[in-house]
Amino acid sequence: MTRYCLNWIVMGLLSVPAIAAATHYPITTEQVAAAIADSGLQTTAADVTLPGAVFALSRTPTLRIRSAQPMPDHSTVIRVECEASRECLPFYAKVHTAPGERMGIPQRNLSGSHAALLETRSPRLGPAVHSGDQAVLRLEGDHVRIDIPVVCIESGDRGARIKVRSAAGRQIYTAEVIDVAILKGSL
């Protein structure tokens, strides 16, 4: 009798539909280029580089450009966020421009408290990252890669090892500078 009841319980559990896990959809360079166009500037998806795979909880999240920093290598690093913060984590993207051309985003087109008039800011020379800069720290392990927004504690050029802290300020990491606003660490 016990075996008979146990079989029915197992059969009942197997027939219950599985609860769907949250589905993540990749954010594309086309979506980032559209967000830049919403800011009043024209660029193509081919000019946008993402630091890695970036995901959102919906197929078409509303993206906003929060800040932009012109770089000496004829590119601009932009901070992108979902309008609904629960849809995706903030991330950085790099927009490549032709030599002699600058991407400036006027303050009125930026949203949020981090808006700044970057059109008049000249690209800086010297280290790839400066103390106080926001960057993305890519932590890599055997089968995992995690991108964390961080703030640089030290300045450094490509290849240098610097100290950074998490955006929340709770964790200190040592990272290698890979590129402008992109750092690498290990788990």
N, C-alpha and C positions, 0 to 999 in steps of 0.2 A: 504494500500500500504506500509506504514511504517513497519507494522508488517511482511509483506511478505519479504521485503528487510532485515529486522533484522534476520529473520529465515535463509535466504541464507548466511548472513555474519557469523552467528554462525555455520551453517553447514560447511561452507568453512574453518573456523578456526579449527573445530574438525577434518577435513579430512587432515590437514597439519601434516605430521609426526613430532613427538616430536624430539627435538635435544637431542642426546644422551649425558648424563652427563659423565664426566671423570670416568672411571672404575678404581677401586683400587684393586690390587691383593696382597694377603698376602705374605710376605717374610717368607720362611720356614727355619727351622734349617738345613735342607739339603743344601739349597743354601748358608747359612753362612759357613757350614762345607766345601763346595766346594771352597769358597773364601779362607778359611784357607789353603786348599790343594794347591791352586794356589800360596800361599805364601811359599810353600815348606814344609809344615808340614802336618802330617796326623792326623785326628781326625774323629769321627763319629758324626752324627746328634744327637745321644743320649747324647753325652757329651756337647752339646751346649744348653744353656738356654737363651731365649729372655726375655726382661723385660715385655713384653705384646705383643699385636698384633702390628705388624709392616707392613706397606703397601708400595707398589711401583705402579707406573703408567703402568708398563709393566709386563707381566707374568714372564719374565726371565731377570731381571736387572743384569747388570754386577757389582758385589760387590767387593770392595777393603777394605783390612784391613789397617787402617790408624795408629793405635797405639795399644799397648798391655801393660798391667800392671799386673805382677804376684802378687798374693795375698797369705797371710799366710794360707788360708784354702785349699791349693792345687788346686787353680783355677787361671784363668787368665781373666781379664776383657779386652775386645777388643772393639775398636771403629770401626764401620763399616759404610762405605759410599757407595753410588752408584757412579759409574764412571761418569755418567751424573748426575750432581747435581739436575737437575730438576725432576729426576725420583723418588727420595725418600729423606726423611730427614735422617741425620746421626743418628745412634743409637748405643747403647752399647749391647754387648752380653757377657755372662759368659761361659767360657770353663772349664769344670771340668777335672782334670788330676789325675792320680793315685798318692798316696803318694810316695815321693821320685823322682817323675818325674816332670820336669819343661817344660813349653811351652815357648820357646824363639823364637822370630821372628827376624832374622838378618836384619840389616838396608837395605841391597840391595833388600830385598823382599818387603819392605814397600814402598808405594808411597805417595807422598805429602810432604809438608814441615814439618809435625809433626813426620816424621820418626826418630826413635832413636834406638840405639843398646840396646835392652832390655834383650838380652840373658845374659848379665853379671850383670844385676841389680838384687839384692837380694830382696826377698819379705820383706816388712816392717812389723813391729810389732806395736802394739798400736792401736790408733783410726782407725775406719773403713774408715773415710775420713779425709783428711788433708786440710788445707787452700791451695787454688790454684788447688786442684784436680778437674777434670771434672767429672760430674755425671749426672744422669737422675733424674729429679724431676717429680714425678707422682702426678698431681693435680686431685682430684676426687670430683665430685659433685653427685647430686641425679641420673642423667641419663647420665653423661658424664665423660670421663677419658682422660686427656691430659698428654702426656709425653714431657717434655721440657728439652733440654740440658742446664746445668747450670755449673757454676764454684763456688766451695765452698769458702766462705769468712772466715769461722771458721772451726776448726777441731772438730771432735766428734765421739764417739763410738755409737754402735747400741742403739737406744732409745733416744739419745740426740737430743735436738732441736738446730739447727744451722742456721746461716744466709748464704744465697747463692744469687748469682746474675745470671741473664740470660746470655747466652753466648754472646749476643750482648751488655751486660752491661747496659741495659736500665731499668731493673726491679730488685728489691730486694725482696726476699721471705724468710720466716721463714719455715724451713722444719724439719721433723723428719728423723733421719738416720735409714733406714730399714736394709740395707746391704751395702757391699762395692759398692760404686758408684751408689747406689739406695736410693733415698730420697722420702718422702711422704709429701704432703701438701693437703690443702682443698681449694675449691673454695668458 
